[in-house]
């Protein structure tokens, strides 16, 4: 962990390989906001963000075609599923071109995921990695 930033990634279980590229988490444990750069990776991300003030927000982040500098607030966590390119059309009935360089907030209860489901993401990453061995 550098400057209060923690990053983890895990490969999906074999049965999700056709749709999911990876699961990832980034957390800013510090009391300061941090500038981060998001690089285009050819994936759509379903991101669940939350902070110490109980704010919880699911977001669908579209396909980026340019790097983007963003501010990561203090005491904030992002847990995400990075989908392979055409999965978004299959699962969410969204066209790829409608989400270029943009994101959209989803309903708070999207897919039934709640904040407590994400609190143990490190254990989830460990379990997924172990199941692939």
C-alpha positions in Angstrom: 0.0 0.0 0.0 1.5 3.4 -1.1 0.2 6.7 0.3 -2.9 5.0 1.7 -3.9 3.5 -1.7 -4.6 -0.2 -1.9 -5.2 -2.1 -5.2 -6.2 -5.8 -5.7 -7.3 -7.7 -8.7 -8.5 -11.3 -9.2 -9.3 -13.4 -12.2 -12.8 -14.7 -12.5 -13.8 -18.3 -11.8 -13.6 -20.5 -14.9 -17.4 -20.4 -15.4 -17.3 -16.6 -15.8 -14.3 -16.4 -18.2 -16.4 -15.8 -21.3 -17.9 -12.6 -19.8 -15.6 -11.3 -17.0 -12.1 -10.1 -17.6 -11.3 -9.5 -13.9 -12.5 -8.3 -10.5 -10.7 -5.4 -8.9 -10.7 -3.1 -5.9 -9.0 0.2 -5.2 -9.3 1.9 -1.9 -8.0 5.2 -0.6 -7.5 4.6 3.1 -5.9 8.0 3.7 -7.5 11.2 4.9 -6.5 13.0 1.7 -7.9 12.8 -1.8 -5.6 11.4 -4.5 -5.3 12.1 -8.2 -5.3 8.9 -10.3 -5.2 8.3 -14.1 -7.6 5.9 -15.7 -6.1 4.3 -18.8 -8.3 2.8 -21.6 -8.3 -1.0 -21.3 -11.1 -2.1 -23.7 -13.4 -3.1 -20.8 -16.7 -2.0 -19.3 -16.7 -1.8 -15.5 -19.6 -2.2 -13.1 -18.2 -0.3 -10.2 -19.6 -0.2 -6.7 -18.2 2.7 -4.7 -18.7 3.5 -1.0 -17.1 5.6 1.7 -16.9 5.8 5.5 -20.0 8.1 5.5 -22.2 5.2 4.2 -22.5 6.6 0.7 -23.0 3.7 -1.7 -23.2 4.0 -5.5 -23.2 1.5 -8.3 -22.0 2.9 -11.6 -21.6 1.5 -15.1 -18.4 2.9 -16.6 -18.3 2.8 -20.3 -15.5 2.1 -22.7 -12.8 4.8 -22.5 -10.8 5.7 -25.6 -8.6 8.4 -23.9 -6.8 8.5 -20.5 -8.7 10.4 -17.8 -7.4 12.0 -14.6 -9.8 11.8 -11.7 -9.8 12.6 -8.1 -10.3 9.7 -5.7 -11.9 11.0 -2.5 -10.4 10.2 1.0 -11.7 7.1 2.7 -13.3 5.7 -0.5 -13.4 2.2 -1.9 -14.2 1.1 -5.4 -15.0 -2.6 -6.1 -15.6 -3.6 -9.7 -16.3 -6.2 -12.3 -14.5 -5.6 -15.6 -16.5 -7.1 -18.3 -15.3 -8.2 -21.7 -16.4 -5.9 -24.5 -19.6 -7.4 -25.9 -20.8 -8.7 -22.5 -22.4 -5.3 -21.8 -24.8 -5.8 -24.7 -25.7 -9.3 -23.6 -26.2 -8.7 -19.9 -27.4 -5.1 -19.7 -28.9 -4.6 -23.2 -26.7 -1.5 -23.6 -25.0 -0.7 -26.9 -21.3 -0.2 -26.8 -21.4 3.1 -28.6 -23.7 4.7 -26.1 -21.2 4.5 -23.3 -17.9 5.8 -24.9 -15.9 7.9 -22.4 -18.8 8.1 -20.0 -20.4 6.4 -17.1 -23.9 6.2 -15.7 -25.1 5.9 -12.1 -27.3 2.8 -11.6 -30.1 2.3 -9.0 -28.7 1.8 -5.5 -30.2 -1.7 -5.3 -28.7 -2.8 -8.7 -28.4 -6.6 -8.9 -29.2 -6.7 -5.1 -25.6 -5.8 -4.2 -25.3 -3.9 -0.9 -22.4 -2.2 0.8 -21.8 -5.1 3.2 -21.4 -7.5 0.3 -18.3 -5.5 -0.7 -16.7 -5.0 2.7 -14.7 -8.3 2.5 -13.5 -7.9 -1.1 -10.0 -8.9 -0.1 -11.3 -12.3 1.1 -13.3 -12.6 -2.1 -10.1 -12.0 -4.2 -8.3 -14.6 -2.2 -11.1 -17.2 -2.6 -11.3 -16.6 -6.4 -7.6 -16.9 -6.8 -7.5 -20.1 -4.7 -10.4 -21.7 -6.7 -8.4 -21.2 -9.9 -5.4 -23.2 -8.6 
